[in-house]
Amino acid sequence: MLVAVFPQRLARAAGLTAAAASLLVLWAAGSGAAGLMHEQTASARVALGAGFWLSLVAVYVAWFGTFQLSRKGNRRWALIPAVLTAGAAALLVGSGLLTDLGLARELSSQGADFQAELGRHLGLSLTSLLVGTGIGVPLAVAAHRNPGLARWLLPGTAFLQTVPSLALFGLLLPLLARTGQDVTVGSALLSGIALLPVVLTWRSSRTWLKGFAWLLAIIPLLLWLTVLATVIAGSLTAVFAGTNPDMAGLGGLTAPLAELGVRGIGMAPALIALTLYSLLPVVRNTFEGLEGVPAAAVDAGRGMGMSQRQVLFRVKAPLALPVVLDGIRAAAVLIIGITTISFLIGAGGLGVFIQRGIDQVVPDLVLLGALPVIGLALLADGLLRVAGRLLTPKPLRNGGAPHAT
């Protein structure tokens, strides 16, 4: 705890203390489990107690203090110990230090199932994030250019967050079940004829005519997105789980959409719900990022002879990019967490182990599902933070970029 209040000159000592504390906690857990499991039966388990978790909190405080001190001085006093500690911890785990812990034994016994459910969790989360970003960013740009659209888009996406996930799953179940049985692949493709009015009215100056054309096209667009997202999620799940993608049903136009995975239970309703929940952070941050671009920068672009489209992509988009990426990062963390309950509608995911642990009163099974979810959320947050910094123009990295309100 004292690391957090060390003065700046002791940053090196803070890093070494945090590293030593991390490895000591890990070693104590492994060696303690080995001692307790000596001459025990294979069914015996050693669970992590309150002392371990309190020690883990203390280690977090130590690292937090280390990184806070490094910001005021040389960052290497935090980065170097962190990298070395991660490497040493990986070596300790690889050496079999933790194999006697109940969590490790549960992972060993659930190996194949764990890989499959982890693959489903990653496939659902990544696909939902990609689709949500692909829908949310263009909608936010359109709302930025059309104040009338913004008046209902932002409250609408906020309303979606208030709908309980289980209720949303229940509402989607009968609709998708009927769609998967009654609509074939060929009829879904044929429904694209409804996109023809959009093409014909693309350059029309009549706003009401464009709106009516898009209203006709919304059903086939949603249908295509659902099918495409389901196929992508199934393929990603197979890749992450280490199996071959199931391509059955993709070749027949007379096959019902249920053969592609569009059913009342399974991936389709989970993907729709997760995509809807991801829209609010993506739409809000993109819209506010564009709205927060300084007027002087826009005027400068127009003064250089840029068109409205050029101002959007060459001036506003680069300045708003940090805020947009923050919204995508928030959506990623949100989706990874909500995907945990997708197993309730047959979509799988790491929530399977949490429910299994609750049913069997096995805390280690609960941790087997919960800890990877926490790790995935932290990993996604960290990677998108780094990506946001790398994609932000250098003059804006140290300030000057607009911020969401």
Beta strands, then each sheet from edge to edge (+ up, - down):
end
